[in-house]
């Protein structure tokens, strides 16, 4: 039994949640999360946003990460996520998953590729990892990957991480909204990341309230973002905005 298991209780998790909530920048959040997970016996972490992941290799899906940059760039640019069973499990499930316990792809070629991916992960210092989906209204909007020994990934430490993951995701988005995301804005035209996310969920038929619940923002804020979308795309309705955004390949 890992020593860190003895340190995890409700108070410890509450302290971790308070630390995350107090983060003042993405760099500060990264340091706070790093300190929390290392105290629980983990090593590296990677927080991704599924909306960005679905947009393809032109946009980096991670928000904050201590995974080796060389590896996450290689994984993303090679589009390993399209054959990796783990991201697909997270998109469709509310349950945490462990890399070493995830069945390989059925396709033999994909299975061979994933065996090489796993070998590369280990080479980059990612022993094993637990993956925690972040959900809003039963929809997986992101995921937190935290690496460590298999015994830690399968232990109560993983449960503590599961409690922490939604708070990290929400705080990361809030801090990013307050900073500069100009490079990402340029990649999707003149829509901000949050405007594009609101429009994406509107295109999926979600109401203003549902979009707010999914993204962790108020209904009023969603309405403001969508009004900005209409103005930027020179349209007067959601349906027109969706059609125009599709024409411009912004969705």
C-alpha positions in Angstrom: 0.0 0.0 0.0 1.3 3.4 -1.0 2.1 5.7 1.9 0.1 8.5 0.2 -3.0 6.5 0.8 -2.8 7.3 4.5 -2.8 11.1 3.8 -6.0 11.3 1.8 -9.2 12.1 3.6 -12.1 14.5 3.2 -10.1 17.4 4.7 -7.2 16.8 2.4 -9.5 16.9 -0.6 -11.2 20.1 0.6 -7.8 21.7 1.1 -6.8 20.7 -2.5 -10.1 22.2 -3.8 -9.5 25.4 -1.9 -6.0 25.6 -3.3 -7.2 25.2 -6.8 -9.9 27.9 -6.3 -7.3 30.3 -5.1 -5.1 30.0 -8.2 -4.5 33.5 -9.8 -3.0 32.4 -13.1 -2.6 29.3 -15.2 1.0 29.0 -14.1 -0.1 29.3 -10.5 -2.8 26.7 -11.1 -0.3 24.3 -12.6 2.0 24.7 -9.6 -0.9 24.1 -7.2 -2.2 21.0 -9.0 1.3 19.7 -9.2 1.8 20.0 -5.5 -1.5 18.3 -4.7 -1.1 15.3 -6.9 2.6 14.8 -5.9 1.5 14.7 -2.3 -0.9 11.9 -3.3 1.8 9.8 -5.0 1.4 10.9 -8.6 3.8 12.6 -10.9 2.7 14.4 -14.1 -0.7 15.7 -15.2 -2.5 16.9 -18.4 -5.8 18.7 -18.5 -7.5 18.6 -21.9 -10.7 20.2 -23.4 -12.7 17.9 -25.7 -14.0 20.9 -27.7 -10.5 21.7 -28.8 -9.6 18.1 -29.3 -12.4 17.6 -31.8 -11.2 20.6 -33.8 -8.2 18.6 -35.0 -4.4 19.0 -35.0 -4.5 22.7 -35.7 -5.5 23.5 -32.1 -3.8 22.2 -28.9 -6.3 20.5 -26.7 -4.6 20.8 -23.4 -5.2 23.8 -21.1 -2.6 23.1 -18.4 -0.1 20.3 -18.4 3.2 19.0 -16.9 3.4 16.1 -19.4 6.5 16.4 -21.5 5.7 18.9 -24.3 7.6 16.9 -26.9 5.4 13.9 -26.2 2.0 15.7 -26.1 2.8 17.5 -29.3 3.8 14.3 -31.0 0.7 12.5 -29.8 -1.5 15.3 -31.0 0.1 15.9 -34.4 0.1 12.2 -35.1 -3.6 12.1 -34.3 -3.1 9.1 -32.0 -6.3 10.1 -30.2 -8.3 8.9 -33.2 -7.3 5.2 -32.5 -6.6 5.4 -28.8 -9.5 3.7 -27.0 -9.0 5.8 -23.8 -10.2 9.2 -25.1 -13.2 7.6 -26.6 -14.1 5.8 -23.4 -13.9 9.2 -21.6 -16.1 10.9 -24.1 -18.9 8.4 -23.5 -18.5 7.5 -19.8 -18.5 9.2 -16.5 -16.1 6.6 -15.0 -12.4 7.0 -14.4 -10.1 4.7 -16.4 -6.5 3.5 -16.0 -4.2 3.3 -19.1 -2.8 -0.1 -18.2 -6.3 -1.6 -17.7 -7.7 -0.2 -21.0 -8.2 -2.9 -23.7 -6.2 -2.4 -26.9 -8.0 -1.6 -30.2 -9.6 -4.5 -32.0 -7.9 -3.6 -35.2 -4.4 -5.3 -35.3 -2.7 -2.3 -37.0 -4.1 0.1 -34.4 -3.2 -2.3 -31.6 0.4 -2.3 -32.8 0.5 1.5 -33.0 -0.9 1.8 -29.5 1.7 -0.6 -28.2 4.3 1.8 -29.6 2.4 4.7 -28.0 2.5 3.0 -24.6 6.2 2.3 -25.0 6.8 6.0 -25.8 4.7 7.1 -22.8 6.9 5.1 -20.5 10.0 6.4 -22.2 8.8 10.0 -21.5 8.3 9.2 -17.8 4.6 8.5 -17.9 4.5 5.3 -15.9 0.8 4.5 -15.9 -2.0 7.1 -15.6 -5.5 7.5 -14.4 -7.9 9.4 -16.7 -10.9 11.3 -15.2 -13.7 12.7 -17.4 -15.0 16.1 -16.5 -18.8 16.2 -17.1 -21.5 18.8 -17.4 -25.1 17.8 -17.8 -23.9 14.2 -18.4 -21.7 15.4 -21.3 -17.9 14.8 -21.1 -16.4 18.2 -21.8 -12.8 17.5 -20.8 -10.5 15.1 -19.0 -7.7 15.1 -16.5 -4.8 12.6 -17.0 -2.6 12.0 -13.9 0.4 9.7 -14.1 1.9 7.5 -11.5 2.6 3.9 -10.5 -0.3 1.5 -11.3 -0.9 0.9 -7.6 -1.5 4.6 -7.1 -3.6 4.9 -10.2 -5.9 2.1 -9.1 -6.0 3.2 -5.4 -8.0 5.8 -3.4 -5.7 8.5 -4.7 -7.5 8.2 -8.0 -10.8 8.9 -6.2 -9.4 12.0 -4.7 -8.2 13.1 -8.2 -11.7 12.5 -9.5 -13.1 14.9 -6.9 -10.5 17.5 -7.9 -10.7 17.3 -11.7 -13.9 19.3 -12.3 -12.6 22.1 -10.1 -9.3 22.2 -12.0 -11.1 22.3 -15.3 -13.5 25.1 -14.3 -10.7 27.2 -12.7 -8.5 26.7 -15.8 -11.2 28.0 -18.1 -11.9 30.9 -15.9 -8.3 31.9 -15.7 -7.8 31.5 -19.4 -10.8 33.7 -20.2 -9.0 36.4 -18.2 -5.8 36.1 -20.3 -4.7 36.2 -23.9 -5.7 33.5 -26.2 -5.0 35.4 -29.4 -3.3 32.5 -31.2 -6.3 30.3 -30.7 -8.7 33.0 -31.6 -6.8 33.4 -34.9 -7.1 29.7 -35.6 -11.0 29.9 -35.4 -11.4 33.2 -37.2 -12.4 36.2 -35.1 -14.4 34.2 -32.5 -13.0 33.8 -29.0 -12.6 30.3 -27.6 -15.6 30.8 -25.3 -17.7 32.2 -28.2 -16.9 29.3 -30.4 -17.7 26.8 -27.6 -21.1 28.5 -27.0 -21.8 28.4 -30.7 -20.8 24.7 -30.9 -23.3 23.7 -28.2 -26.0 25.9 -29.7 -25.4 24.0 -33.0 -26.0 20.8 -31.0 -29.4 22.1 -30.0 -28.6 23.1 -26.4 -30.5 25.9 -24.7 -28.8 28.9 -23.3 -29.2 27.5 -19.8 -27.8 24.1 -20.8 -24.8 25.7 -22.5 -24.1 27.7 -19.3 -24.3 24.5 -17.2 -22.0 22.6 -19.6 -19.4 25.4 -19.7 -19.7 26.4 -16.0 -20.8 30.0 -16.8 -24.0 31.9 -16.2 -26.9 31.9 -18.7 -26.5 35.7 -19.1 -22.8 35.2 -20.0 -23.8 32.6 -22.7 -26.3 35.1 -24.1 -23.7 37.8 -24.3 -21.2 35.5 -26.0 -23.8 34.5 -28.6 -24.7 38.1 -29.2 -21.1 38.8 -29.9 -21.0 35.8 -32.3 -24.0 37.2 -34.2 -22.3 40.6 -34.5 -18.9 39.2 -35.6 -20.5 36.9 -38.2 -23.0 39.7 -39.3 -26.1 37.5 -38.7 -29.2 38.0 -36.6 -30.1 34.5 -35.3 -28.5 31.3 -33.9 -29.4 29.3 -37.0 -27.8 31.9 -39.2 -24.7 32.0 -37.0 -24.4 28.2 -37.1 -24.7 28.2 -40.9 -22.2 31.0 -41.4 -19.7 29.4 -39.0 -20.0 26.1 -40.9 -19.4 27.9 -44.1 -16.3 29.5 -42.7 -15.1 26.1 -41.1 -15.3 27.6 -37.6 -17.2 24.6 -36.2 
